Amino acid sequence: MKLKNVWSKLLITAFTLALISGFGNTVGAEEVKVGALNDVTGATSDVGKDYALGISDAIHYVNDQGGVNGKKIKLYQFDYGYRIPEALTKYKLFKRLGTVAVLGWGTGDTEALSPTITKDEMPYVSASYSAHLTDPKKTPYNLFAATDYSTNARAAITAWFDKKWPQHADYGKRKPRFVCSYHFAHPYCSAPIKAIKDQAELLGFEVGPDQNVTLTAIDTKSQVLAMKDFKADLVWHGNTTMSVSATVRDAFALGLGADHIVNNWGFDENLPRLAGKAAEGVIGATVAEFFGNEVKNMDVVVEYAKKYNPGVPLEKRLVRSIQAWANVLALWEAMNRADKAGDLTGPGILKKGFETFNGYDIGLSVPPLTYTATDHRIAGQVPIYEIKNSKFELLELVDLKGRWPEKWANEWLGW
C-alpha cells in the first residue's frame, strides 16, 4: 500500500510539474488557447493520471512542430477530481480565457456540458467515448478519436460469441448466460448498457441481473456470488482498471468459472499486473496501441515521455497516454485545416476541420478517422484482444458495420 501511494504521488507531482513548467508562461502573441480537464485525484484517477501526462506530452510535441500553422498552443490544464460541478466551473473559466477548444475527460461531466457546448459552438474532444455523443444532430461539437463504448462492447461480446462460446461444453445445448458488472450511478459505466443488452438479445444470450460494483471497490465477493448463483458464462465489466481487477480476482478466487470482457477504461497494462493469474483469458477492446509497441508514431510518444516526464518510468506508462495523444493529434489536425481555411473558430474547427476527415491516419493503431456531418463514429471495426501470459494478443477484428450494415446505418447511431 505504501508503494502504491508513493507511485500515485509521483504521477500527481509529474502532472503538476508538467503543467507549471510547460504551460504557465505566455507562449507569444500568436497563440491558440485550449483547455483541458483531467482526473488525477478522483474516482477515475487510476486511468486518468497517465492520460493527463499524455495530454501534456502531446501538446509539447505539437508546439515543437510549430503549433497551429505557426501559432503555439497555450494549454490550460486542470485536475477536476471527477467532480461534475468542478468541471462546469472550469468550463466557464475556459470560456473567459478565450479557448477555442477543450480536451475533456469524463462521461458525466461531458454529457452534462453537452447542451452548453452546442450552444457555445465549442469543439469538445473528450476521453468520454459515450455513443450518446456520436450523433451530430444532437451533439455536434462533441468528438473523440476512438471507437465508442457501445461499438466496443458490441464487438467484444461478438468476439466472445464467435471464438469462445463454440468451445464451451454446453455449446448448442442452451443459451450462453451473461451478466454486467459496473457502477450503476456513474454515466461512464452505464453509457453502453442499452447497446450491450441489445447485442446480447441479437446473439441469443440469456441475460442475468446486473451487479452494482463501485469504481472504488476492493471487495466484490457478494456480487461475484450473485453471478455464480446465475451460473454466468460471461461477465461484462464497465468500470476502470482498479475495480475491474478486484472483481476479476474475486471471481478467480471464488471459482466463478465465467469468461470476462472489459470496457476500454478497465483494460490496460495494469490489469495483468494487478490481477495476476486471474487476468489470464480476459478479453477487452482497446482504441489505440499499448504504450511502447512498435507502430507508427510510437517513437515520438516515447521520446516525449522521456523528455517531459523523465521521473515516470516508461514501464509504468499506459495505453492511456496513447489515447490522449490520439485526441490531441486529431484536434491539432482539425485546427490546422480550419486555420488554413481562415476560420479558426468553433464552427470552423468542426466543419472545415473534423468533418473533412476521411480516413485520416494519425498512427498509434488508432483506426483512420472519418467524421461526417451526419455521423461522428470514426469506424465500424474494432480489434478485440485477449490477455495471454500477461500479454495482449489479438483475438478478432470485429467488423460491426460490415456484419450488420442496416443496423449500423439506421439503428445504432447515438446509443
C-alpha positions in Angstrom: 0.0 0.0 0.0 2.9 2.4 0.8 4.5 1.7 -2.6 1.1 2.3 -4.3 0.8 5.7 -2.5 4.3 6.7 -3.4 3.7 5.9 -7.1 0.4 7.8 -7.1 2.1 10.9 -5.6 4.9 10.6 -8.2 2.4 10.7 -11.0 0.5 13.6 -9.5 3.7 15.5 -8.9 4.8 14.8 -12.5 1.5 16.1 -13.8 1.7 19.2 -11.7 5.3 20.0 -12.8 4.4 19.4 -16.4 1.5 21.9 -16.1 3.5 24.5 -14.3 6.7 24.3 -16.3 5.2 23.7 -19.7 2.1 25.8 -19.8 2.3 28.5 -17.1 4.0 31.2 -19.2 2.8 33.1 -22.2 3.9 31.4 -25.4 3.7 34.5 -27.6 1.3 37.0 -29.3 0.3 34.5 -31.9 -1.2 31.7 -29.8 -4.2 29.3 -29.7 -5.8 28.7 -26.3 -7.0 25.2 -25.5 -8.5 24.0 -22.2 -8.0 20.5 -20.7 -9.9 18.8 -17.9 -8.3 15.7 -16.2 -8.8 13.5 -13.3 -5.6 12.8 -11.4 -7.1 12.7 -7.9 -10.7 11.4 -8.3 -12.5 8.1 -8.8 -11.0 7.5 -12.3 -7.5 8.7 -11.5 -6.2 5.1 -11.8 -6.5 5.7 -15.6 -6.7 9.5 -15.5 -3.2 10.3 -14.3 -1.5 8.7 -17.3 -3.9 10.3 -19.7 -3.1 13.7 -18.2 0.6 13.1 -18.8 -0.1 12.1 -22.3 -2.0 15.4 -22.9 0.9 17.5 -21.7 3.4 15.4 -23.7 1.4 15.7 -26.9 0.9 19.5 -26.6 4.6 19.9 -26.1 5.1 17.9 -29.4 2.6 20.0 -31.2 4.3 23.2 -30.2 7.7 21.9 -31.1 6.3 21.2 -34.6 5.2 24.9 -34.9 1.7 24.6 -33.3 -1.3 25.5 -35.4 0.4 26.8 -38.6 2.9 28.8 -36.6 0.6 29.7 -33.7 1.7 27.9 -30.5 -0.9 26.3 -28.3 -1.3 27.7 -24.8 -2.8 24.9 -22.7 -4.9 25.5 -19.5 -4.8 22.1 -17.9 -6.7 21.4 -14.6 -7.4 18.4 -12.4 -11.1 18.5 -11.5 -11.2 15.3 -9.4 -14.0 13.7 -11.4 -16.5 16.2 -9.9 -19.2 17.4 -12.3 -19.7 20.8 -10.6 -16.0 21.5 -10.7 -16.0 20.6 -14.5 -18.8 23.1 -15.1 -16.9 25.8 -13.2 -13.7 25.1 -15.1 -15.5 25.2 -18.4 -16.8 28.7 -17.6 -13.2 29.6 -16.9 -12.1 28.3 -20.3 -14.7 30.5 -21.9 -13.5 33.6 -20.1 -9.9 32.7 -21.1 -10.9 32.6 -24.7 -10.2 28.9 -25.5 -11.1 27.7 -29.0 -11.5 24.1 -28.0 -11.4 21.8 -24.9 -9.9 18.4 -24.3 -12.3 16.9 -21.8 -12.4 13.8 -19.7 -15.4 12.0 -18.0 -18.8 11.0 -19.4 -20.9 12.5 -16.6 -19.4 16.0 -17.0 -19.1 15.8 -20.8 -22.8 14.8 -21.2 -23.8 17.5 -18.6 -21.9 20.1 -20.6 -23.0 19.0 -24.0 -26.0 21.4 -24.3 -23.8 24.3 -23.3 -21.0 23.2 -25.7 -23.5 23.0 -28.5 -24.9 26.5 -27.7 -21.3 27.9 -27.4 -20.1 26.1 -30.6 -17.1 24.9 -28.6 -15.3 21.8 -30.0 -15.0 19.4 -27.1 -12.7 16.5 -27.7 -13.1 14.2 -24.7 -11.9 10.9 -23.2 -15.6 10.0 -22.8 -16.3 7.7 -25.7 -20.0 7.5 -25.0 -22.1 6.7 -28.1 -24.6 9.3 -26.9 -22.0 11.9 -28.2 -21.7 10.5 -31.7 -24.9 11.8 -33.3 -24.2 15.3 -34.6 -27.9 16.1 -34.9 -27.9 16.1 -31.1 -24.2 16.8 -30.0 -22.4 18.3 -33.0 -19.4 19.7 -31.0 -18.6 16.5 -29.1 -15.9 14.4 -30.7 -13.2 11.9 -29.8 -10.5 9.9 -31.8 -11.7 6.5 -30.8 -14.5 3.9 -31.3 -17.3 4.5 -28.8 -18.2 2.4 -25.8 -21.3 0.8 -27.4 -19.4 -0.2 -30.5 -16.6 -1.6 -28.4 -18.9 -3.6 -26.2 -20.9 -5.0 -29.1 -17.7 -6.0 -30.7 -16.3 -7.7 -27.6 -19.5 -9.6 -27.0 -19.5 -10.7 -30.6 -15.8 -11.8 -30.5 -16.5 -14.0 -27.4 -19.6 -15.4 -29.1 -17.6 -16.2 -32.2 -14.4 -17.5 -30.7 -15.1 -18.7 -27.1 -18.7 -19.9 -26.9 -18.2 -22.7 -29.5 -15.5 -24.2 -27.3 -17.9 -24.5 -24.3 -19.2 -27.9 -23.2 -22.8 -26.6 -23.4 -22.5 -25.1 -26.8 -25.6 -26.0 -28.9 -27.4 -27.2 -25.8 -28.5 -23.9 -24.3 -28.1 -20.1 -24.5 -25.0 -18.5 -23.1 -25.6 -16.8 -19.7 -24.5 -13.2 -19.5 -24.3 -10.5 -16.7 -23.0 -7.0 -16.5 -20.8 -5.6 -13.6 -20.5 -1.8 -13.3 -21.1 1.2 -11.1 -24.8 2.0 -11.7 -24.6 5.6 -10.6 -21.8 6.7 -13.0 -22.8 7.7 -16.5 -19.5 6.4 -17.9 -20.1 2.9 -16.6 -23.7 2.7 -17.7 -23.4 4.5 -21.0 -23.3 1.4 -23.2 -25.8 -0.8 -21.2 -28.7 -0.4 -23.6 -26.4 -1.4 -26.6 -25.0 -4.3 -24.6 -28.4 -5.7 -23.8 -29.4 -5.2 -27.4 -26.4 -7.1 -28.7 -26.9 -9.9 -26.1 -30.5 -10.3 -27.4 -29.3 -10.2 -31.0 -26.9 -13.0 -30.4 -29.3 -15.0 -28.3 -27.9 -14.7 -24.7 -29.8 -15.3 -21.5 -29.2 -12.1 -19.5 -29.0 -12.2 -15.7 -29.2 -9.4 -13.1 -26.7 -6.5 -13.3 -24.3 -6.3 -10.5 -23.5 -2.9 -8.9 -19.7 -2.6 -8.3 -18.4 0.8 -7.4 -15.5 2.5 -9.2 -13.5 2.3 -5.9 -14.5 -1.3 -4.9 -11.8 -3.5 -3.5 -14.1 -6.3 -2.3 -16.7 -7.7 -4.7 -17.4 -11.1 -3.3 -21.1 -10.6 -2.8 -21.5 -9.5 -6.4 -19.4 -12.4 -7.7 -21.5 -14.9 -5.6 -24.6 -13.5 -7.3 -23.0 -14.1 -10.7 -22.2 -17.6 -9.5 -25.8 -18.2 -8.5 -26.9 -17.3 -12.0 -24.2 -19.6 -13.4 -22.8 -16.9 -15.7 -20.7 -17.9 -18.7 -19.7 -14.3 -19.5 -19.3 -11.1 -17.5 -19.0 -7.6 -19.0 -17.1 -5.1 -16.8 -17.8 -1.4 -17.2 -15.5 0.1 -14.6 -11.9 1.3 -14.6 -8.9 -0.9 -14.0 -8.7 -0.9 -10.2 -12.2 -2.1 -9.5 -12.2 -4.4 -12.6 -9.0 -6.1 -11.3 -10.6 -6.6 -7.8 -13.7 -8.2 -9.4 -11.7 -10.5 -11.6 -9.5 -11.6 -8.7 -12.6 -12.3 -6.5 -14.2 -14.3 -9.4 -11.0 -16.3 -9.7 -10.8 -17.0 -6.0 -14.5 -18.0 -5.7 -14.4 -20.2 -8.8 -16.9 -18.3 -10.8 -15.8 -20.1 -14.0 -17.0 -17.4 -16.3 -15.1 -15.5 -19.0 -14.6 -11.8 -18.7 -14.9 -8.9 -21.2 -13.9 -5.4 -20.2 -14.7 -1.9 -21.4 -11.8 0.2 -22.7 -11.0 2.0 -19.4 -10.7 -1.2 -17.5 -8.4 -2.9 -20.0 -4.8 -1.8 -19.9 -1.3 -2.8 -18.9 -2.1 -2.6 -15.2 -4.8 -5.2 -15.4 -2.5 -8.3 -15.5 -0.1 -6.5 -13.0 -3.0 -6.1 -10.5 -5.0 -9.3 -11.2 -2.1 -11.7 -11.8 -3.3 -15.2 -12.9 -6.9 -14.1 -12.7 -6.3 -11.8 -15.7 -5.4 -14.7 -18.0 -8.0 -15.0 -20.7 -9.7 -11.7 -20.0 -10.9 -10.1 -23.2 -11.3 -6.4 -24.0 -11.4 -3.6 -26.5 -8.7 -1.1 -27.0 -8.9 2.1 -29.0 -5.2 2.6 -29.5 -1.9 0.8 -29.3 -0.4 -0.2 -25.9 2.4 2.0 -24.8 5.8 1.4 -26.4 4.8 -1.1 -29.0 6.5 -0.5 -32.4 3.8 1.1 -34.5 3.6 4.4 -36.5 4.4 7.5 -34.3 5.1 5.5 -31.1 8.8 6.6 -31.3 7.6 10.2 -30.9 5.4 9.3 -27.9 8.2 7.6 -26.1 10.7 10.4 -26.9 8.3 13.0 -25.4 7.5 10.8 -22.4 11.3 10.7 -21.7 11.8 14.4 -22.4 9.0 15.9 -20.4 8.2 13.4 -17.7 11.5 11.7 -17.0 10.5 10.9 -13.4 7.9 8.5 -14.6 9.4 5.2 -15.7 8.5 4.2 -19.2 7.4 0.7 -18.0 4.7 2.4 -15.9 3.2 4.4 -18.8 0.0 3.0 -20.2 -2.2 2.9 -23.3 -4.0 5.9 -21.6 -1.1 8.1 -22.8 -1.7 6.9 -26.4 -5.4 7.7 -26.1 -4.5 11.2 -25.0 -2.1 11.6 -27.9 -4.9 10.5 -30.3 -7.3 13.2 -29.2 -4.6 15.9 -29.3 -3.4 14.9 -32.7 -6.9 14.8 -34.1 -7.7 18.2 -32.6 -4.4 19.6 -33.9 -5.2 18.5 -37.5 -8.7 19.9 -37.3 -7.4 23.3 -36.1 -4.7 23.3 -38.8 -7.3 22.7 -41.5 -9.7 25.3 -40.1 -6.9 27.8 -39.7 -5.7 27.3 -43.3 -9.3 27.9 -44.4 -9.2 31.2 -42.4 -11.8 30.1 -39.9 -10.2 29.1 -36.6 -13.5 29.3 -34.7 -15.6 26.6 -33.2 -17.8 26.1 -36.3 -14.6 26.3 -38.4 -12.8 23.7 -36.4 -15.9 21.4 -36.7 -17.0 22.0 -40.3 -13.7 22.8 -42.0 -11.6 20.6 -39.7 -13.0 17.4 -38.2 -15.8 16.9 -40.7 -13.3 17.0 -43.6 -11.5 13.9 -42.2 -11.9 10.9 -44.5 -9.7 8.1 -43.3 -7.2 10.4 -41.7 -4.4 8.3 -40.2 -2.7 9.5 -37.0 -0.9 6.2 -36.5 -0.7 4.6 -33.0 -3.0 1.9 -34.2 -6.0 4.3 -34.0 -8.5 3.5 -36.7 -8.3 6.0 -39.6 -10.5 8.9 -38.6 -13.7 9.8 -40.5 -16.2 12.3 -39.3 -19.2 13.4 -41.4 -21.9 15.9 -40.8 -24.3 13.1 -40.0 -22.1 10.6 -38.1 -19.2 11.1 -35.7 -18.4 7.4 -35.2 -14.9 7.1 -36.5 -15.0 3.5 -37.6 -17.1 0.3 -37.6 -14.3 -2.2 -37.0 -12.9 -2.9 -33.5 -9.9 -5.0 -32.6 -10.6 -7.3 -29.6 -7.7 -8.5 -27.5 -7.2 -11.4 -25.0 -4.6 -11.5 -22.2 -2.3 -14.5 -22.6 0.8 -14.8 -20.4 0.3 -11.2 -19.3 0.5 -10.0 -22.9 -2.2 -8.7 -25.2 -3.0 -10.8 -28.2 -5.5 -10.0 -31.0 -8.5 -12.3 -30.7 -10.6 -11.0 -33.5 -11.1 -7.9 -35.6 -14.9 -7.4 -35.5 -16.5 -5.6 -38.4 -19.8 -4.5 -37.0 -20.5 -2.1 -39.9 -19.9 -4.9 -42.4 -21.8 -7.6 -40.4 -24.9 -5.6 -39.6 -24.9 -2.8 -42.2 -28.6 -1.9 -41.8 -28.4 -1.7 -38.0 -25.2 0.3 -38.2 -26.6 2.8 -40.6 -30.2 3.1 -39.3 -30.4 2.0 -35.7 -27.2 2.1 -33.6 -26.1 5.8 -34.0 -26.1 7.7 -30.8 -26.7 4.8 -28.3 
